[in-house]
Amino acid sequence: MLELAAEYLKEVMMNKALQTMEWMTPGANLNAYIQGTATVPILTIEEEKSLGEALYYEDDLDAARRLVMSHLRFVVHIARSYNGYGLPLADLIQEGNVGLMKAVRRFNPEKGVRVVSFAVHWIKAEIHEFILRNWRIVKVATTKAQRKLFFNLRSAKKELQWLTADEAKAVADDLGVQVQDVKEMEMRLYSRDAPFDAPDGEDDEKTQYAPVYFLNNKADDPAQQVENDEFEEDNSQRLTKAVKSLDLRSQDILQRRWLDDQKVTLHQLADEYGISAERIRQLEKNAMKKVRVMMEA
């Protein structure tokens, strides 16, 4: 379908069994992917019900594929509404597609609702989780109240100025949280990540405010320094030995994904080895597990 990147989502856990389904993801040509989703015909109520029953009662994976494909445009529409968080649209669509897949597998045609109505919760849930993981270096929302505030406070604010006491109370009452939670989330939303060291090219007046300049300079005693150096050398030797114990493909994946200065993506390695990106991720995970076991031995 156009120049879309197609791969297979393998080993997807579905209640009691593992299933296999063809999966489309937005690749480098995002515009082509979006245009492609618009060419997939929208299912009628009768078609959707028939496919839903085939999947629900007969575990028909082709029916699941058609249900997913016909709703990809809906995922794009939802993902676009989260553009203001500064994350790549392709990644938002990818996460939304995961939510759509989960929704389709849980869809019960006997409930009398359309797939799109049922799937919206799952799509948004996956996108929300992705945003919370990647919006800041330090996770911005952890509690239920904070997560609710994160996605509602922006729309609740009528202007860019700080909320007044009355406005904060109104937002808290509307969302069912404490006023203190509103004030704390407002500060988190408008804060920014700052480098520990002073950025290159800054003048002396600005560099003195970098966090590193607020720490006391307490040099380690010589004995502690020697101990630290020996510990690092031992770890380095153990790591080298553990990596060399792997097969050549696993060594190459770890080297290029974690150790090289110019790191490559899962899709680049997948193209080189002629396998799926998911298989590369599994090989990487298994290799790191083996290295960790040998390092701890």
Buried (B, 14 or more C-beta within 10 A) or exposed (E): BEEBBEBBBBEBEBEEEEBEBBBBBBBEBBEBBBEBBEEBEEBEEEBBBBBBBBBBEEEBBEBBBBBBBBBBBBBBEBBEEBEEBEBEBBBBBBBBBBBBBBBBBEBEBEEEEBBBEBBBEBBBBBBBBBBBEBBBEEEBBEEEBBBBBBBBBEEBBEEEEEBEEEBBEBBBEEBEBEBEBBBBBBEBBEEEEEEEEBEEEEEEEEBEEBEEEEEEEEEEEEEEEEEEEEEEEEEEEBBEEBBEEBEEBBBBBBEBBEEEEEEBEBBBBBBEBEBBBBBBBBBBEEBBEBBEEBEEE
